[in-house]
């Protein structure tokens, strides 16, 4: 067990941090710092970001350490496709293994497993390491159990990608070699904290605070705005392909007041918070290329309100080439697909 896993016990369960029906008192904790943080992120350039930072260098180290037989199992050409999965590099699912060998199997050496862990920790903000390790423990029995990886292209070249998958997890490391997409392509994160049906309060769910932030926006809406934002039927959660011309469900952010749009900025900051700086910047730069926050719509889906209390479990932020779909019922699934233009295909 890593020091990250051991130290997680000091973090309060999410149900203690944000009780479902008393969350309004706690949303102020996000505060003006969250708004300022979102503004800073939206304004941050990524043009001068290093092409290969530590995680990308580690991907090359991992690749170089693999034997020829290992490479035959987990390394692929950039556009490798299969009949049942299509273009493997861009595939996304809520529970899958991109290759057969799991990290804790005899397939990998202990040194290779440590490199993979360092890659993972490099693409996740340090403040979120413990929460991700809790998710791994709850959903897969711990780090490395049930997780698999693949490498596409040649690390160290101008086009490569590392993909790490498992239950409730598809994460990518691409060194900005994918020029038009954020996070190296579509990603997925989720958590079933103790039960597949978490009930109304989602106790211990490490991602539920993101939904609390979004519901803070709903509380600011007037009656007319709420009618626009409420949508009767949740879409298929995996339906996160781009729709250049819409129509998009929910209320246009452009129709919100200044203080309501500031609250949306806080939500956006909370959504990108778990990831490393360069990926946060790239996601927000992609959004800016589409026209910014005002091109997004915010929808709250009324058919899966687990508590019957209008603290919405399922909601979505969507624009021409931006989809952040949060499914909170019966436990959290989050699907993310962001690019700087809507021509990028999705393989889900």
N, C-alpha and C positions, 0 to 999 in steps of 0.2 A: 504493500500500500504506500502510495506516495505521500509526501508531506502535505500536498494539496488535499488529498482525500482525508487525511487525518484531521486537518484544520477546519473542515467544513462544519463540524459540530458547533463552532462558535457563531455560526450564522443563524439568525432566527428563522423559523419556518415562515413561509409567506403568509400563512393565515394569521400569524401574530403581527406581521408588519402591516398588512392591508386587509383587515376583516371586510368581508364582502359588503355588508350593509352599513358599515361605518366608514367607508373609504373616503368620503368627502373631507373628513377631518385630516386625512393623511396625505391627500394629493398636493397640499401646499408644500410638502417637504421637497417636492421636485423644484419648486420655487423659480425665481427669476434666473438662477444660475442655469437651469435647464434651457430656458429661452435663449440666453446668451450663448450657451454651448451650441445650440442648434444653428444660431446665426454664424458663429465662428466656423462651424463645420461646412455650412453652405458656402461660405466665402473662401474656404481654404483651397488653394491651388494644388493639383497633384502633378503638374507638369515636371516639377523638379524633384519628385520622389525618386529614390534610387530604384533602378530597374530590378535589382536582385537584393532584397534585404535578407535578414537571417533565415527566415523559413525557406525561402527559395534556395539559398546556399545549402541548407540542410537536405532539401529534396535531391540536389545533385550528389551530396555525400551518400545519401541512401541509395540512389541509383548506382553509384560507383561501387558500393559495397555488395550489391546483389550478384549472385552467381548467374551463369548463363541459364541454368534451369529455373532459377527464381524469376529471371526476367521473362522467360517464356510464359510464366503463369500470371504475372501482374503488370507487365509493361506492354504497351500497345502503340501502334501508329496513331497519329493525331486524329485521323478520321475513321478509326476502327468502328465497324458496325457489326451487329449480329441480327439474325432473322427475328428473334423473339424480343430483343431489346432496342433495336435501332442503333442510332449513333450513341455509343456507350459513354463517351466523354460528357455528354450533356444530359444524360438521364437523371431523373430525380424521382424518389419514392419515399414513403414514410417509414418503410421497414424493409431493408434489402442489403444484400452484399454484392458489391461490384465485382469482386473476385472470390474464389472459394477459400483460400487460406485466411484464417483469422489471425489476429496479431499475436495471440498467446499460444498459437500452435507451434509445433516444432519446425515449421517452415521457416520462421524467422529466428535469427540469433538474438540474444539479449541486447547486444549493442544496436542492432537494427531497430528493435522495439523502442529503445531509448531515443533514437533519432526521430522515430515517428512521433513519440510523445512530445519532443521538443518542437517539431513542426506544428503539431496541434497547438501547443501553448503559444507559439509565435503568431498564429493567425487569430487568436482570441485575446481580448484585452485582459491583462492580469487580474483586474478586479472581478472577472467572471470565471476564472479558472475553477475555483471551488464549486461554483454552481453547476458548471458543466460536468465536473467529476461526480457530483451528486446525481445528475441526470443519468450519467453512464451507469452508476451503481444501481439506481432504481430500475432502469429499463433494460440493462444488459448484464447486470451482475458485477459491474466494475469496468475499469479501463481495460481495453483490449479484448474483452470477452464479447464475441459476436461482431467485432469490428473488422473490416477488411479495407484494403486500399488498392489503388491502381495508379499508374503513372503513364501519361500520354505524351508523345513526342520525346525529345531528348533534353533532359534538364541541363541548363547551361547554355542552351541555344536560344534563339529568339522566339520560340513557341513551344511551351510545355505546360503540363498541368498535373498536379497531384490531387487525388480525390480520396476522401476518407468517408466510409459509410458504415451504417449499422442501424439498429432500431432507433427511430426518432432522430436520425442524424445523417445529413449529407453536407459535407464541408469541403471547400476547395482552396487550393493554393496555386496561383498561376503567375505570380511575378509581373502582373499587368501585361502578360503576353496576349491576353484576350482584350483587344483594343476597345471594343464597344460594349462590354458587359461589366457589371459589378460582381464582385465575389468570385470571379472566374466562371460564372454561370449560375444557374438556379441553385439555391440552397434550401435545405429543410432543417428545422430544429423543432423539438417537441419534448414532452415530459408527461409521464403518468406516475404521479407521486404517491406510491402506496397502493393504488387501485386504478383500474382502467376507467372506472366511473368515480370521479373525484367529488361528485356532489356539487353543492352551490358555492362553497368557499375555496375550493382548490387548495386545501392545506398542503404546505410544503412544496408547491409547484414553483420552480425557480423562474419561470417565464410569465407567471400570472400578473406580475406588476406592470407588464406592458399593456395588458387589457385594462387594468385599473387606470392607467394614464389615458387611454382612448376613451373610456367611459367618463373621464373628467370633461372631455369635450362635449359629450352628449348632455351632461348636466348644465352646460352653458347655453344650450340651444333653446329657443322659444318654441311655442307650440307648432307654428307653421314650419319651422326648420326641422323639428323632430319628425313631422310627417314626411318630409323629403328624405331624411336620413334613414328612416325605418324601412326595411325591405322585408317582405313577407316570407320569402323563401331563400334559404341559403343555397349558393351554387355548389357544385361539386368542388370540394376543397382543393383537389389537384388541378382544377381548371384555372391555371394561372398563365396561360399563353397570352400574348399581347393582342389587343384589339385596337388598332390605330385610330379608328373613328368612333369607338364606343359602340352602343351606348354603355356608360358606366353606371353601376347602381349607386344610389345614395345622393347626398347633397354635394354640389360643387363647392370646393374650398373657396373659390372666387366669390361666392355669395355670403361668406361668413364675415363677421365684423373683425376689426383689427385685433381685438383681444382674443377672439375665438381663433383666428389664424395663428396668433402667438401660442395658443394652447396646442394647436396642431404641430407647431414647431417643437414643442416639448415632447409630444408623442414621437415625432420623428427622431429626436435625439435619443429617446429611450429605446427605440427599435434598433438603431445602429450601435448603441452603446456596447454590446457584448463583443464587438469585433475590433480588430487592430485598426490603428489610425488610417493607414493607407486605404483600407477597404471601405471604411466609413466615408472618407473623402471621395473615393471613386463612385460610391453609390449616390452621394449627394450631387456630385458633378454630373452624373447621368440624369438625375432628376432636373437639374438646372438646364441641361441641354434640351429637355422637352418643354421648358417653359416654367419650371419651378412648381412650388406648392399649389399655385392657382390652377394648375392643370389636373390636380387630383380630385377625386370624389371620395367621400367617407360614407360607408354604409354600415348599419347595424342590423343584423338579421334576426327577426323576431320569432322564428319558428323553433329555435333551440335555446330559449331562455331557461336555464336549468333551475333557477330559483323563483321564476315567475315574478321577479322584482325589478325588471327593466335595468338590471346591471348586465349588459349584453355580453354573452360568452363568445359569440361569433361576429366578427366584423372584418372590414376590408378597407384598405387604402389603395386606390387604383387610378392610373392615368394611362396615356398612350403606350408607354413602355416601362411602366412601374406597377408592380403588383406586390402587396404585402398582405397576405391573407392569414388571419388569426382565427383558428377554430378552437374554442375553449371547451366545447362540450362533446363528449363526456370527459375528455382530458385534452391537453394542449397539443395541437399540431399547427405549425407555422410554415407557410410556403412563401418563398421570396424569389422574385424574378424581376431583375432590373437591367435595363440597357439604355444607351443614349439614343436609340432609335428603335422602332417597333418591328424591324425586319428580322430580328434575331429569332430563330425558331426555338420551340420548347419540345423536349422529349420526356414526357411524363407518362 
